[in-house]
Amino acid sequence: MAYEAKTNWQLDDTVTEQDMNRIERGLKDAYENSMTSPPPEQVNLGYGLQVVDAKRTAPLENVTIKGRTLVNLLGRDGNCESLSPFTPSPPNIYQGTAALDSANKVYGNNGIKISIGNGHTLATIAKSNIPCAKDKFYIAIAEVKNGNATNGIRVVLSGQAYGPTVPYQTTTTAFVLSVSKFASGSSSSLQVDVAVSGTAGQYAYVDGIRLYEITQDEYNAIDSMTPEQIAAKWPYVDDMKNIYSPYIIKYGENLLPLYSECSLNPLSIANSIITVTTPYSITLDTTKVANGQEVVAQYQDIRLVPETTYTLVNPSTNGYMRCRFDYMDSSPSTRMVFAPNTSRTFSTPANIKSMALVAATNLIGYADENNSDTYTYGEVICSYSNPVFVVGSSAKPFKPRNEDYLFFPNVQLASNVDGTIYDTSFQRDGKYWKQARYKLRDVSGNLAWDLLSVGTGTKSLSTNGGVISDVFYGADNLGIGTFVKYDGTILRKYDHNAALAPGAGWIASDGSIRISVANADSGWGDSYTPSKDEIKAYFLGYKMYVAGGSADINYNGSGTKAWAYQTSKAHASLTCPTTSYAGYTPYKLQYQLATPTVEEIAVEGGITFHEGLNQVEVGNGMIVREKTSPNLYGPNNSYYFNDTAVGSQFKYRANVILNIYKNGLVDKSVLLMPGAHNANGYSKAQVSAANYDQRAAYSATYIVLDQYALSCNVHSIQGEYADNLMNVVDSLVSSQTDVSTRVSILEGTHAQNMNGQWISPTLVNGWLEYADGYDTVRYIKDGFGVVRLKGLLKNGTLGAVIFTLPPGYRPKATKIFMTISDTNGSALLGRVDITANGDVRHTLGGAGYLSLEGITFLAE
């Protein structure tokens, strides 16, 4: 029976036995309901911004992420940064012209403008002869914007036949998706066309062209998906990308940041004064501002969830607030005004993107809140203190914004095409782990290569057997894996039943890596047999050619050998190169492991939901605590992070900067500047010279702008939170115990880390331990970052890599060391080079033996 409370007790009422039993039963029921059942509440977080309605305040636990890999079968050609992928013979620009356009783009620096030629009504750019598997399913997606073409622009995917009809897109104000699906049937190759239809001289734009293999279930579901769902599921990526550095951010109950994070315009308005008196208090004085100019303190971009209710509280007694809403489809912005000392609730439409909030203004009146031309600005003094912006329809008391986050820095999570085999990150006993089913590695000139076979216009190259010892083999007795060429091209699968064509990659049954290379790519003529060192030079990023001529002229055994950089085709050397160079990306191989491995991973932060509505963001491409240094901009005596004008760019272009750290702690004196001029990407940061410490170590945590070059989208993240008081307390106690345990472990191992631990490397290229009682080859790094090598080797290849030091154990630049070596029983000086990419090489001396004793350097 439900408990019925008596709430009208009087001082002289008699308390009966029934009353006491009822009260005790109510207390018992309340206790049991709070300390036992129900089970934990499950949470499924999707990619992007969303709202979670939590039944009580509790930490998010048992967080699990499944891996995902997207392989763009167009490689990097669809990024539209170059016309060359569309210009080879046969002509892939048909009945028109194509030009790069930096003003109409979605990704990178350019899109492509397609114009219809004279005498024609249709123009296309195409990618043809794309290898595909039979009886599989594919989707081609392009981001398109019409210019003035009568019928518009579309993408069409075809094989031996065409798939379902694709409508033309006619939107001229924004890029939208064009989608074409295709069931390959008996087709062995595909073609992707982007077509503009209209009259001569008309044009349209395209960017972000991608082609993915998908499952039949996904193929069947496409027609019922919205463009936003398709874009989130199959974003554009360059070549092959896994989930990289996923993250969860739970925004504070109050979504407004500090007033110090507002952009202010008083410097451009004469006699205006804006004073930030406390982190959440600001005063605006425009009593001496003439000509009705507006003075503002503005939050640039507050992201909003579509079809969600929000409430804003304007705390000022005499000052207005106002905002501008921006939309994902570039619909015209709309506006809203918030009167003094009021709260206002509104709901967002399905196409909402963000809100720019003017949190302090000298607005004194308006005729139409959606028309800023009707706004009137005056000479006022107004103060604002503790504004509130929350999810939901109820105004709430002020709270400072307090964000939680959970970062998975440098964690990669992969899968197969249909998502049935995948890496997993999971939480257990307060720690985070990764079960790896896939492994990603470079395929470079550091391996020992040899010529395998010669075909028409191609040569097949192979490493030694056993290079890959942990791969899962398929029914064809080949290792299951995907190869990406240095230029982003996805290598075709090896087919036992077909003549070997260039551009194939496979893992043979003996564990060797094998790649077929076109002579036009390597520079080796049809009748020329390259040496092992020349093959290695190819995998280091060089093309052989005949000296004195174009790099397109293959070397066929006569003339002087020369090598050009693959990235530019400019001359590099007249001698066979032995090291790679900056800007070259080696071949990559991702393969399925025969046996999954489990390893602990480092994470940062933790999420606690507050009771009620929580705004949560899930994403990827989070760079955590990247070392950085600001540079001075003299005119305003301030230092700037990630600013192209002063040369302080981060490694990647930044979309959002979350924090700047000084000596490991958040530097609250730094101003974060989204949307700022000269930002490398979208955001930069500023610190005054008075607050900058030249002796401090600075680092930055930020979200990468160019996600397509780093990661594919995480599909979902699963977790749970306790739905009763006992479980909440138990979870907090367990977490505190885990933290205490880990801190004690860290303290206990600190001394060990200062002394370091010796590590035995994997020796390659014939190098062996000398043994016979001599030290084995090992290396160590102490707590001060000093790396030492020791040990005695023998019988290796002079000039070849002995082993490779891992990141964190490498010098900043190439180091040269003199040591003792032997040839034919005679001792002589030897030279060891250690490069910035970790390669340890014996470049001069003998190979009878080589000592590494005494080699010491400071790590990067």
C-alpha positions in Angstrom: 0.0 0.0 0.0 1.4 3.4 -0.9 2.5 5.6 1.9 0.0 8.5 2.7 1.6 11.4 4.5 -0.4 13.3 7.1 0.7 16.9 6.8 -1.8 18.7 9.0 -0.7 17.6 12.5 -1.7 19.9 15.4 0.1 20.4 18.6 -2.6 18.6 20.7 -3.3 15.7 18.2 -3.0 12.2 19.6 -0.5 9.9 17.9 -2.0 6.5 17.6 -0.4 3.1 17.2 -1.5 3.1 13.6 0.1 6.5 13.0 3.5 5.2 14.3 3.3 2.0 12.3 2.4 4.1 9.2 5.3 6.5 9.8 7.8 3.7 10.4 6.6 1.8 7.3 7.1 5.0 5.3 10.7 5.4 6.6 11.4 1.8 5.9 10.1 2.1 2.3 12.0 5.3 1.7 15.2 3.7 3.0 14.8 0.5 0.8 14.0 2.6 -2.2 17.1 4.8 -1.8 19.5 2.0 -0.8 18.4 -0.9 -3.0 16.9 -1.4 -6.5 16.5 -0.3 -9.2 19.6 -1.4 -11.2 22.0 1.1 -12.8 20.6 3.3 -15.5 22.0 2.6 -19.0 23.3 5.5 -21.1 23.9 5.4 -24.9 25.7 8.5 -26.1 25.8 9.2 -29.8 28.2 11.3 -31.8 27.8 15.0 -31.4 25.8 17.2 -29.0 22.9 15.7 -27.0 20.9 16.0 -23.8 20.9 13.3 -21.1 18.1 13.4 -18.5 19.7 11.9 -15.4 17.5 10.7 -12.5 20.0 11.7 -9.9 23.5 13.1 -9.5 25.9 10.2 -10.1 29.2 9.4 -11.9 29.2 7.8 -15.4 30.7 4.3 -15.0 31.6 1.3 -17.1 32.3 3.4 -20.2 32.7 1.3 -23.3 33.6 2.3 -26.9 33.6 0.1 -29.9 36.2 0.7 -32.6 35.4 1.8 -36.1 37.4 2.2 -39.4 36.4 4.0 -42.5 38.3 3.3 -45.7 37.7 5.9 -48.4 38.3 4.0 -51.6 39.1 7.3 -53.3 42.1 7.7 -51.0 42.8 11.5 -50.6 41.6 12.4 -54.1 38.2 13.4 -52.9 39.5 16.2 -50.6 39.4 18.4 -53.7 42.8 20.1 -52.9 44.1 19.2 -56.3 42.8 18.8 -59.9 45.4 16.2 -60.8 43.3 13.1 -59.7 40.7 14.2 -62.3 42.9 15.1 -65.2 44.8 11.9 -66.2 44.1 10.1 -69.5 41.5 9.1 -70.3 40.0 12.6 -69.6 38.2 12.6 -66.3 36.9 16.1 -66.8 34.1 15.8 -69.4 32.4 18.5 -71.5 33.5 21.3 -69.2 36.2 22.7 -67.0 37.3 22.4 -63.4 39.1 24.8 -61.1 40.1 25.0 -57.5 38.0 27.4 -55.5 39.1 28.6 -52.1 35.9 30.6 -51.4 33.5 27.6 -51.8 34.8 24.7 -49.7 33.9 22.5 -46.8 37.3 20.9 -45.9 40.9 22.1 -46.1 41.7 25.0 -48.4 39.8 24.4 -51.6 36.7 23.0 -53.2 36.3 22.4 -57.0 34.2 24.6 -59.3 32.8 22.6 -62.3 31.6 24.7 -65.2 29.7 23.5 -68.3 31.6 23.9 -71.6 30.4 25.6 -74.7 27.8 23.7 -76.7 27.0 21.3 -73.8 24.4 20.9 -71.1 26.3 18.6 -68.8 29.8 18.6 -67.3 31.3 16.0 -65.1 34.5 15.2 -63.2 35.1 11.5 -62.6 37.2 8.9 -60.8 37.1 5.6 -62.7 38.5 2.1 -62.5 38.2 1.9 -58.7 38.6 -1.8 -57.7 35.6 -3.3 -55.9 34.5 -6.7 -54.7 31.7 -8.5 -56.4 28.3 -8.8 -54.7 29.1 -6.0 -52.2 27.4 -2.7 -51.4 28.8 0.8 -51.7 27.9 4.4 -51.1 29.3 7.6 -52.7 28.8 10.9 -51.0 29.7 14.4 -52.1 29.2 17.8 -50.5 27.7 20.0 -53.2 26.5 23.5 -53.7 24.8 24.8 -56.8 26.1 28.0 -58.3 23.7 28.9 -61.1 23.2 25.6 -62.9 19.6 25.2 -64.1 19.2 21.6 -62.9 21.9 21.6 -60.2 24.6 19.1 -59.2 24.8 15.5 -58.1 27.1 12.5 -57.5 26.5 9.2 -59.4 28.1 5.9 -58.5 28.1 3.2 -61.1 29.8 -0.1 -62.2 28.7 -2.3 -65.1 25.3 -0.5 -64.7 23.9 2.5 -62.8 22.3 2.3 -59.3 19.1 4.1 -58.2 18.5 7.5 -59.7 20.0 10.4 -57.7 18.3 13.8 -57.6 20.1 17.0 -58.5 20.8 19.4 -55.6 19.9 23.0 -56.3 20.7 24.7 -53.0 22.9 27.8 -53.6 23.4 29.1 -50.1 25.1 26.1 -48.5 26.8 22.8 -49.2 24.4 19.8 -48.9 24.9 16.1 -49.3 24.4 14.3 -52.6 24.2 10.5 -52.0 24.4 7.6 -54.5 24.3 3.9 -53.5 25.2 0.9 -55.6 25.1 -2.9 -55.4 28.2 -4.1 -57.3 26.8 -7.5 -58.5 29.3 -8.8 -61.0 31.1 -5.5 -61.3 34.8 -5.5 -60.6 35.4 -1.8 -60.7 33.4 1.4 -59.9 33.2 4.9 -61.2 32.2 8.1 -59.3 30.9 11.0 -61.4 30.0 14.5 -60.1 27.8 16.1 -62.7 26.5 19.6 -63.2 23.4 20.0 -65.5 22.3 23.2 -67.1 23.5 25.4 -70.0 26.9 26.4 -71.2 28.8 28.6 -68.7 26.8 27.5 -65.7 28.6 26.1 -62.7 28.4 24.4 -59.3 30.8 23.3 -56.5 31.9 20.1 -54.9 34.0 19.0 -51.9 34.5 16.0 -49.7 33.9 13.2 -52.2 34.0 9.8 -50.5 33.3 6.2 -51.5 32.8 3.5 -48.8 31.9 -0.2 -48.8 28.9 -0.7 -46.6 26.7 -3.6 -45.4 23.5 -4.7 -47.0 21.5 -3.6 -44.0 23.1 -0.1 -44.3 22.4 -0.1 -48.0 18.7 -0.8 -47.3 18.5 1.8 -44.6 20.0 4.8 -46.5 16.7 5.9 -48.1 15.1 6.4 -44.7 18.0 8.3 -43.2 18.3 12.1 -42.9 21.2 14.0 -44.4 22.5 14.7 -40.9 22.4 11.0 -40.0 24.3 10.1 -43.2 26.9 12.8 -42.6 27.5 11.6 -39.0 27.7 7.9 -40.0 29.8 8.4 -43.1 31.8 11.6 -42.7 34.5 12.5 -45.2 38.0 11.0 -44.3 41.3 11.0 -46.1 42.2 7.4 -47.1 41.8 5.1 -44.0 40.9 6.4 -40.6 40.1 4.8 -37.2 38.5 6.4 -34.2 41.3 8.5 -32.7 41.3 10.2 -29.3 37.6 10.1 -28.5 36.1 12.3 -25.8 33.1 13.0 -23.7 32.3 16.5 -22.4 29.5 17.2 -20.0 28.8 20.9 -20.0 28.0 22.7 -16.7 24.4 23.0 -15.6 24.8 26.7 -16.4 26.0 26.8 -20.0 27.5 30.3 -19.9 31.2 30.7 -19.5 33.0 33.4 -17.6 32.5 37.0 -18.7 36.3 37.1 -19.2 35.8 34.7 -22.1 33.5 37.2 -23.9 34.7 39.2 -26.9 34.5 42.9 -26.1 34.3 45.7 -28.6 35.0 48.9 -26.5 38.5 49.3 -28.2 36.7 50.1 -31.4 34.1 52.4 -29.8 35.4 55.8 -28.6 34.8 56.6 -24.9 33.1 53.2 -24.1 33.9 51.4 -20.9 33.4 47.7 -20.1 34.6 46.4 -16.8 34.7 42.8 -15.8 34.4 43.1 -12.0 34.2 39.4 -11.1 34.3 36.3 -13.3 30.5 36.5 -13.6 29.9 40.2 -13.2 30.3 43.0 -15.8 29.5 46.7 -16.0 29.0 48.6 -19.2 29.2 52.4 -19.4 28.3 54.2 -22.6 27.4 57.6 -21.2 30.0 59.2 -23.4 29.4 57.2 -26.5 28.0 59.2 -29.4 26.0 58.4 -32.6 24.0 55.5 -31.2 26.8 52.9 -31.5 26.4 49.5 -29.8 28.9 48.4 -27.2 28.9 44.7 -26.5 30.3 41.8 -24.5 29.6 38.7 -26.6 29.8 34.9 -26.2 30.8 33.9 -29.8 29.4 30.4 -30.3 27.3 28.5 -27.8 26.3 25.3 -29.5 22.7 24.2 -29.1 21.0 20.8 -29.5 18.2 20.7 -32.1 14.6 20.4 -31.0 15.5 21.2 -27.4 14.1 23.7 -24.8 16.4 26.3 -23.2 15.9 29.1 -20.6 18.0 32.2 -20.3 17.9 34.5 -17.2 18.9 38.1 -17.7 19.9 39.3 -14.2 20.4 43.0 -15.0 17.9 45.5 -13.6 18.2 47.8 -16.6 20.3 46.1 -19.3 19.1 44.1 -22.2 20.6 40.9 -23.6 20.2 39.7 -27.2 21.3 36.8 -29.3 21.6 35.6 -32.9 20.8 32.0 -33.9 22.8 30.4 -36.7 21.7 27.3 -38.6 23.4 24.2 -40.1 21.9 24.7 -43.5 22.9 28.4 -43.7 19.3 29.5 -43.4 19.1 33.2 -42.6 20.0 34.0 -39.0 17.3 34.9 -36.6 17.4 37.1 -33.4 15.9 37.3 -30.0 16.0 40.0 -27.3 15.9 39.3 -23.5 14.4 42.2 -21.4 16.0 43.3 -18.1 15.4 41.2 -15.0 13.5 38.5 -16.8 13.8 34.9 -17.9 12.8 33.6 -21.3 12.3 30.1 -22.6 12.6 29.0 -26.2 12.8 25.8 -28.3 15.3 25.2 -31.0 14.4 24.0 -34.5 15.8 20.8 -36.2 18.4 22.8 -38.1 19.9 24.9 -35.3 23.7 25.2 -35.1 24.6 27.7 -32.4 23.8 30.9 -30.6 25.9 34.1 -30.4 24.9 35.7 -27.2 25.4 39.4 -26.5 25.5 39.2 -22.7 25.9 43.0 -22.2 24.7 45.7 -24.5 23.6 49.4 -24.5 20.4 48.4 -26.4 17.5 50.5 -25.1 14.7 49.6 -27.5 13.6 47.9 -30.7 10.6 47.6 -33.0 11.2 44.1 -34.2 13.5 41.8 -32.3 14.3 39.8 -35.4 15.5 42.8 -37.3 18.6 44.4 -35.9 18.0 47.5 -38.1 15.2 48.5 -35.7 17.4 48.4 -32.6 18.2 51.6 -30.7 21.3 52.1 -28.6 21.8 54.7 -25.9 23.9 56.3 -23.3 23.5 54.0 -20.2 25.3 52.4 -17.3 24.1 48.9 -16.7 25.5 46.0 -14.7 25.1 42.2 -15.1 25.8 39.7 -12.4 25.4 35.9 -12.4 23.5 35.2 -15.7 22.0 31.8 -16.2 21.5 29.7 -19.3 20.2 26.2 -18.8 18.6 23.3 -20.7 14.9 23.0 -19.9 11.9 25.2 -19.4 12.6 26.2 -15.8 14.8 29.1 -14.6 17.3 27.9 -12.1 19.5 29.6 -9.4 22.9 30.8 -10.5 25.8 28.3 -10.6 29.2 28.8 -12.1 29.8 26.8 -15.2 31.6 23.6 -14.2 32.4 21.1 -17.0 33.4 17.5 -16.7 35.3 15.7 -19.4 36.7 12.3 -20.1 39.5 12.2 -22.7 41.1 9.1 -24.3 44.3 10.7 -25.7 46.1 8.9 -28.5 43.8 5.9 -28.3 43.0 4.4 -31.7 40.0 2.0 -32.1 39.6 0.1 -35.4 37.1 -2.4 -36.9 36.4 -4.3 -40.1 34.0 -3.0 -42.8 30.8 -4.4 -41.3 31.7 -3.7 -37.7 31.5 -7.3 -36.6 35.2 -7.4 -35.5 36.4 -4.3 -33.5 38.8 -3.0 -30.9 37.1 -2.1 -27.6 38.0 0.3 -24.8 36.4 -0.6 -21.5 36.5 0.3 -17.8 37.3 -2.3 -15.1 38.2 -1.8 -11.5 38.5 1.9 -12.0 41.0 1.6 -14.8 40.6 1.8 -18.6 41.7 -0.9 -21.0 41.8 -1.5 -24.7 41.2 -4.9 -26.3 43.0 -4.7 -29.6 41.9 -6.8 -32.6 43.8 -4.7 -35.1 47.3 -3.3 -35.4 48.5 -0.3 -37.5 52.1 0.0 -38.6 54.3 1.9 -41.0 55.6 0.0 -44.0 58.9 1.9 -44.7 62.5 1.7 -45.8 63.5 0.6 -42.4 62.5 -3.0 -43.4 64.7 -5.3 -45.4 63.3 -5.3 -49.0 64.0 -7.4 -52.0 62.7 -7.9 -55.5 60.0 -10.7 -55.7 58.9 -10.7 -59.3 58.6 -8.7 -62.5 55.5 -8.1 -64.5 54.3 -5.8 -67.3 54.9 -2.2 -66.1 55.3 -3.4 -62.5 57.6 -5.0 -60.0 56.6 -6.9 -56.9 58.6 -6.3 -53.8 58.8 -8.3 -50.6 60.2 -8.1 -47.1 61.8 -11.1 -45.3 59.4 -13.7 -43.9 58.2 -13.3 -40.3 57.9 -9.5 -40.4 54.2 -10.0 -39.5 54.0 -12.8 -37.0 50.6 -12.0 -35.3 48.2 -11.7 -38.3 44.9 -13.5 -38.7 44.9 -15.4 -42.0 41.8 -15.6 -44.2 40.5 -18.6 -46.3 42.9 -17.6 -49.1 45.9 -18.1 -46.7 46.7 -14.4 -46.9 46.7 -12.1 -43.9 43.7 -9.9 -43.5 44.7 -6.3 -43.8 44.4 -2.9 -45.6 47.3 -1.1 -47.2 47.5 2.7 -47.7 50.0 4.1 -50.1 52.1 7.2 -49.3 49.7 9.3 -51.4 46.6 7.9 -49.7 45.7 5.4 -52.4 44.1 2.3 -51.0 45.9 -0.7 -52.4 43.9 -3.4 -54.1 43.6 -6.9 -52.7 45.8 -9.6 -54.2 43.9 -12.0 -56.4 45.3 -15.5 -56.9 43.1 -15.9 -60.1 44.2 -12.7 -61.9 47.3 -11.3 -63.4 49.2 -9.2 -60.9 48.5 -5.5 -61.4 50.4 -2.6 -59.9 49.0 -1.1 -56.7 48.3 -4.4 -54.8 49.4 -5.2 -51.2 49.2 -8.4 -49.3 50.6 -10.4 -46.3 51.9 -13.7 -47.5 51.6 -17.0 -45.7 55.3 -16.7 -44.5 54.5 -13.4 -42.7 56.2 -11.2 -45.4 54.8 -8.0 -46.6 54.4 -7.8 -50.4 53.5 -4.8 -52.6 53.4 -4.5 -56.4 54.7 -1.1 -57.6 54.2 0.5 -61.0 57.4 1.3 -62.8 56.0 4.8 -63.4 55.8 5.2 -59.6 59.2 3.8 -58.7 61.2 5.1 -61.6 62.6 1.7 -62.5 62.5 1.0 -66.2 61.0 -2.3 -67.5 64.4 -3.9 -68.0 66.0 -2.5 -64.9 66.5 -4.6 -61.7 66.7 -2.5 -58.6 69.1 -3.3 -55.8 67.9 -3.9 -52.2 69.1 -0.4 -51.2 67.2 1.2 -54.2 64.1 -0.6 -53.2 64.5 0.7 -49.6 65.0 4.2 -51.1 61.6 3.9 -52.8 60.0 3.1 -49.4 61.8 6.0 -47.9 59.9 8.3 -50.3 62.1 8.6 -53.4 61.7 8.0 -57.1 64.6 7.0 -59.4 65.1 8.8 -62.7 67.8 9.7 -65.2 69.9 12.7 -64.0 69.6 15.8 -66.0 66.1 15.2 -67.2 62.6 15.1 -65.9 61.7 13.0 -62.9 59.2 11.3 -65.1 61.9 9.6 -67.2 62.5 6.1 -65.7 66.0 4.8 -65.3 66.6 1.8 -67.5 70.3 1.1 -66.9 72.0 3.9 -68.9 72.9 7.4 -67.9 73.4 8.7 -64.4 71.1 7.5 -61.6 69.2 10.2 -59.7 66.5 10.3 -57.1 63.6 12.7 -56.7 61.3 13.3 -53.7 58.0 11.5 -54.3 56.1 14.4 -52.7 57.3 17.1 -55.2 59.2 15.2 -57.9 62.1 17.7 -57.3 65.7 16.5 -57.4 66.9 15.0 -54.1 70.2 13.2 -54.7 72.7 11.5 -57.1 73.4 8.8 -54.5 71.0 6.3 -53.2 69.2 7.9 -50.2 69.3 6.1 -46.9 67.0 8.4 -44.8 63.5 9.8 -45.3 62.5 13.4 -45.1 59.9 15.7 -43.5 56.6 15.8 -45.2 56.7 12.2 -46.5 54.1 9.8 -45.2 55.1 6.1 -45.5 52.9 3.3 -46.7 50.7 2.0 -43.8 49.3 -1.4 -43.1 46.4 -2.2 -40.7 45.8 -5.9 -40.1 43.7 -8.1 -38.0 45.5 -9.8 -35.1 45.4 -13.6 -34.8 45.0 -13.2 -31.0 43.5 -10.1 -29.3 45.7 -8.2 -26.9 44.6 -6.3 -23.8 46.5 -3.3 -22.5 45.9 -0.5 -20.0 45.3 2.9 -21.5 45.7 6.4 -20.0 42.6 8.6 -19.8 42.1 12.0 -18.3 39.1 13.2 -16.3 35.7 11.7 -15.4 32.0 12.5 -15.9 29.4 13.1 -13.2 25.9 13.8 -14.4 23.9 16.3 -12.4 20.3 15.5 -11.6 18.1 16.6 -14.5 19.0 17.7 -18.0 22.7 17.5 -19.0 24.1 18.8 -22.2 26.8 16.3 -23.4 29.1 16.2 -26.4 30.7 13.1 -27.8 33.5 13.4 -30.4 37.0 12.5 -31.5 40.2 14.2 -32.5 41.0 15.6 -29.0 44.6 16.6 -28.6 45.5 16.5 -24.9 48.3 18.6 -23.4 50.3 19.2 -26.5 53.5 21.1 -25.7 53.3 24.7 -27.0 54.9 28.1 -26.7 53.2 31.4 -27.3 54.9 34.2 -29.2 54.8 37.9 -28.5 52.8 40.4 -30.4 54.4 43.7 -29.6 51.7 46.3 -30.3 49.5 45.1 -27.4 52.2 43.5 -25.3 50.6 40.1 -25.3 51.6 36.5 -26.1 49.4 34.4 -28.4 49.0 30.6 -28.8 48.1 29.1 -32.1 48.4 32.4 -34.0 49.6 32.3 -37.6 50.6 36.0 -37.5 53.2 35.4 -34.7 54.2 31.8 -35.7 52.9 29.9 -32.7 50.7 27.3 -34.4 49.7 24.1 -32.8 50.5 20.8 -34.6 47.0 20.7 -36.0 44.5 23.4 -36.8 42.3 24.0 -33.7 38.6 24.1 -33.8 38.1 24.6 -30.0 40.8 25.2 -27.4 39.6 23.8 -24.1 42.5 24.7 -21.9 46.0 26.2 -21.8 48.1 24.7 -19.0 51.1 26.2 -17.3 53.4 23.7 -15.6 50.5 21.1 -15.7 47.8 23.3 -14.2 45.1 25.3 -16.0 46.3 28.8 -16.6 43.2 31.0 -15.7 45.0 34.1 -16.9 44.8 32.9 -20.5 41.9 34.3 -22.7 40.5 31.7 -25.1 39.5 33.3 -28.4 37.1 31.3 -30.6 36.6 32.7 -34.1 39.6 35.1 -33.7 41.5 36.6 -36.6 44.8 34.9 -37.6 43.9 31.7 -35.7 45.5 28.5 -37.0 42.1 27.0 -37.6 39.2 28.6 -35.7 40.6 29.3 -32.2 43.6 30.9 -30.6 44.5 32.1 -27.1 46.1 35.1 -25.5 48.0 35.9 -22.3 49.3 39.3 -21.3 53.0 39.8 -21.0 52.5 40.5 -17.3 51.0 37.0 -16.8 53.4 35.1 -19.1 56.1 33.1 -17.5 59.1 32.4 -19.8 60.4 29.7 -17.5 57.1 27.8 -17.4 56.2 24.8 -19.6 52.9 25.4 -21.5 50.7 22.9 -23.1 47.3 22.9 -24.8 44.2 20.7 -25.0 42.1 21.3 -28.1 39.8 19.7 -30.6 41.2 19.4 -34.1 39.4 21.3 -36.9 40.4 18.9 -39.7 38.9 15.7 -38.3 39.0 14.1 -41.8 42.8 13.9 -41.7 42.9 12.3 -38.2 39.8 10.3 -37.3 36.5 8.9 -38.3 33.5 9.5 -36.1 32.8 7.5 -33.0 29.4 5.8 -33.4 28.3 5.6 -29.8 29.6 5.3 -26.3 27.9 3.1 -23.7 27.9 3.6 -20.0 25.8 3.6 -16.9 25.1 5.5 -13.7 23.8 4.4 -10.4 20.0 5.0 -9.9 19.9 4.7 -6.1 21.8 6.2 -3.3 23.6 3.1 -2.1 25.1 2.5 -5.6 26.1 6.1 -5.9 27.9 6.0 -2.6 29.5 2.6 -3.4 30.7 4.0 -6.8 32.2 7.1 -5.2 34.0 5.0 -2.5 35.3 2.5 -5.1 36.5 5.4 -7.3 38.3 7.0 -4.3 39.9 3.7 -3.4 41.0 3.3 -7.0 42.5 6.8 -7.0 44.3 6.2 -3.8 45.7 2.9 -5.1 46.9 4.5 -8.3 48.5 7.4 -6.5 50.4 5.1 -4.2 51.5 3.1 -7.2 52.7 6.3 -8.9 54.5 7.4 -5.8 56.1 4.0 -5.3 57.3 3.8 -8.9 58.5 7.4 -9.1 62.0 6.4 -7.8 62.1 3.6 -10.3 61.2 6.0 -13.1 64.0 8.3 -12.0 66.4 5.4 -12.4 64.6 4.0 -15.5 64.4 0.4 -16.7 66.5 -1.3 -19.4 64.6 -2.2 -22.6 65.8 -4.8 -25.1 65.1 -3.7 -28.7 64.2 -5.9 -31.7 67.3 -6.2 -33.9 66.9 -6.1 -37.7 68.9 -6.4 -40.9 71.0 -9.3 -39.7 72.3 -7.7 -36.5 72.7 -10.2 -33.7 73.7 -10.2 -30.1 77.5 -10.9 -29.7 76.8 -13.1 -26.6 79.8 -14.9 -25.1 79.4 -13.1 -21.8 79.2 -9.6 -23.3 76.4 -7.2 -22.5 73.2 -7.6 -24.5 71.9 -4.7 -26.5 69.6 -2.5 -24.4 68.6 1.1 -23.9 67.3 3.1 -20.9 65.9 6.6 -20.2 66.2 8.1 -16.7 63.9 10.6 -15.0 65.8 13.6 -16.5 65.2 12.4 -20.1 68.7 11.1 -20.7 68.9 8.0 -22.9 71.8 5.5 -22.7 72.7 2.6 -24.9 74.8 -0.4 -24.2 75.7 -3.9 -25.6 77.8 -5.6 -28.2 76.5 -6.7 -31.7 77.8 -8.6 -34.7 77.3 -9.6 -38.3 74.9 -6.9 -39.4 74.6 -4.9 -42.6 76.7 -1.8 -42.6 74.6 1.3 -43.1 71.4 -0.5 -42.3 69.1 0.1 -39.3 70.1 -1.9 -36.3 66.9 -1.1 -34.3 64.5 1.8 -33.9 64.0 3.7 -30.7 60.3 4.4 -29.8 58.9 7.9 -29.4 60.1 9.6 -26.2 63.5 7.9 -26.5 64.6 9.7 -29.7 66.9 12.8 -30.1 65.4 16.0 -31.4 67.8 15.9 -34.4 70.2 13.3 -35.8 73.2 12.6 -33.4 76.6 11.1 -34.4 78.6 9.0 -32.0 82.1 7.4 -32.3 82.5 3.9 -31.0 84.6 0.7 -31.4 84.0 -1.8 -34.2 85.8 -4.7 -35.8 86.6 -6.0 -39.3 88.5 -9.2 -39.9 89.8 -9.3 -36.4 91.1 -5.7 -36.4 89.6 -3.1 -34.2 88.8 0.3 -35.8 86.7 3.3 -35.1 83.0 3.0 -35.9 80.3 5.6 -36.4 76.7 5.3 -35.1 74.0 7.7 -36.2 70.7 8.0 -34.3 68.1 10.0 -36.3 65.1 12.0 -35.1 62.8 9.1 -36.1 64.6 6.7 -33.8 66.7 4.8 -36.4 70.0 3.5 -34.9 72.5 2.9 -37.8 76.1 1.7 -38.0 77.3 3.9 -40.9 81.1 3.6 -40.7 83.5 0.9 -39.4 83.3 -2.9 -39.4 80.5 -5.3 -38.8 82.6 -8.1 -37.1 81.4 -6.5 -33.9 80.0 -3.1 -32.8 79.9 -1.7 -29.3 77.2 0.7 -28.2 78.8 1.5 -24.9 79.0 5.2 -24.0 76.2 6.4 -26.3 74.2 9.0 -24.4 71.9 11.8 -25.4 69.0 13.9 -24.3 65.6 12.6 -25.5 63.3 14.8 -27.5 
